[in-house]
Amino acid sequence: MTIPAVLEKKHLDACVTLFMENLSRQAAQTPALATGHIDPADVRERLVRLMEEAGGTVLTDGAGVVGYMAGWEIEDFFGSPRGSYTPEWAHATRPGTGREAGQALYRASGQRWVDHGCRVHVANLFHADTQARDAFSWNGFGYLCLDAVRRVEPIEATLPDGFCIRPARSADGAAVLSMASCVNQHLILSPVFRASSEEDTPEDAARWIEGAGCHTWIAWKGDRPVGYMKCEPVEDGAAWIVRGPRSFAINGAYVDPAERAGGIARALLSAIMTWAVESGMERCSVDCEAANIEGARFWLRHFQPVCVSMLRRLDGRLFAPA
Ligand SMILES: CC(C)(COP(=O)(O)OP(=O)(O)OC[C@H]1O[C@@H](n2cnc3c(N)ncnc32)[C@H](O)[C@@H]1OP(=O)(O)O)[C@@H](O)C(=O)NCCC(=O)NCCS
């Protein structure tokens, strides 16, 4: 294996091949992940743009490209003035090369990111890519978020007496907003510690209920809203590979703590599946903080993980005061 070098256009075809092979291995483990629409030319175009804007690193040997790594440099990232983000298509290593290839690539990329003031480094990895997970762990990264998918299929669910589920109407905006604020509270506290970005507004709630392609369902106990689940065509910030035709994303769920473990969330998901079957949808995705014990447990009962993002936060003393 040679020392890492600057990623150049001449390497890109081999990089795209490594990525597409990695994707096929993930799809073999999670058939719900449809990949037929993912065009290698599109991946190449993304890599060209990333390489031209932010550079990248490549590792080669006598047989060609062993691996590559690149990442966007983003201002105001995870509470730091600057950070790097490596999407799932922006890195790969040849299987069988062990964690060393990923370690060597990060040694070069990481130094460039630190030289540019990136205090937080995030990478999205295929869940099946144990070699990459090993390399990033040894590079000091820990789990941040999961992306998971399921085929659109009915889910059997029976609600306890006195409960019902209905699609949200415009008059339900305040109820949904109040439950969304409880989700934020849940995520701010231990062990997730996710800082809320901006407060959700009544306009946000109106969009979740009536926006194009957006749908929200509410669980009622009598006349009291006790849970909701919502979806839209695409969730910003989720993995790129879960997008696609006849796909949609669930991007919010909550059940009142007093009503949990009674099948309310399952029944909400069942209502979404019924709508999705009738609407001709084929695949559904969800993303969730890895440290969200209740959330990750619930989603992983019904979805298969396809990507995991990992984060490394560097010691602030390495950087000049911002
Ligand atoms: C995640 C969340 C929505 C799940 O809601 P819930 O209504 O408790 O979910 P369910 O009852 O359908 O399933 C939870 C468990 O109850 C069990 N259960 C379901 N029906 C049951 C019944 N009739 N009797 C007893 N247990 C039952 C399920 O098997 C499941 O058990 P498991 O954890 O061993 O798989 C809820 O915990 C929550 O609001 N968490 C905080 C907000 C959050 O994390 N949102 C997701 C952000 S990504």
The ligand as a Gaussian input file, in Angstrom:
#p B3LYP/6-31G(d) Opt

LIG

0 1
 C      -40.363000       5.400000      20.475000
 C      -41.802000       5.522000      20.990000
 C      -42.604000       6.385000      20.029000
 C      -42.409000       4.098000      21.063000
 O      -43.761000       4.208000      21.482000
 P      -44.605000       2.997000      22.144000
 O      -46.037000       3.312000      21.969000
 O      -44.091000       2.723000      23.505000
 O      -44.201000       1.782000      21.178000
 P      -44.916000       0.343000      21.150000
 O      -45.759000       0.175000      22.358000
 O      -45.542000       0.136000      19.837000
 O      -43.662000      -0.598000      21.230000
 C      -42.826000      -0.504000      22.357000
 C      -42.743000      -1.841000      23.082000
 O      -43.993000      -2.170000      23.645000
 C      -44.335000      -3.523000      23.312000
 N      -45.768000      -3.667000      23.155000
 C      -46.455000      -3.379000      22.049000
 N      -47.768000      -3.663000      22.253000
 C      -47.874000      -4.085000      23.514000
 C      -48.944000      -4.499000      24.315000
 N      -50.183000      -4.547000      23.828000
 N      -48.679000      -4.847000      25.572000
 C      -47.424000      -4.820000      26.057000
 N      -46.375000      -4.440000      25.340000
 C      -46.594000      -4.087000      24.093000
 C      -43.649000      -3.706000      21.986000
 O      -43.455000      -5.097000      21.725000
 C      -42.391000      -2.987000      22.197000
 O      -41.546000      -3.814000      22.959000
 P      -40.029000      -3.938000      22.595000
 O      -39.412000      -2.627000      23.011000
 O      -39.578000      -5.099000      23.366000
 O      -39.999000      -4.106000      21.107000
 C      -41.826000       6.135000      22.430000
 O      -40.940000       5.413000      23.270000
 C      -41.431000       7.599000      22.488000
 O      -42.273000       8.485000      22.321000
 N      -40.142000       7.890000      22.771000
 C      -39.695000       9.276000      22.922000
 C      -39.697000      10.051000      21.611000
 C      -38.845000       9.373000      20.573000
 O      -37.804000       8.795000      20.846000
 N      -39.295000       9.451000      19.326000
 C      -38.598000       8.857000      18.204000
 C      -37.584000       9.841000      17.697000
 S      -36.543000       9.032000      16.477000

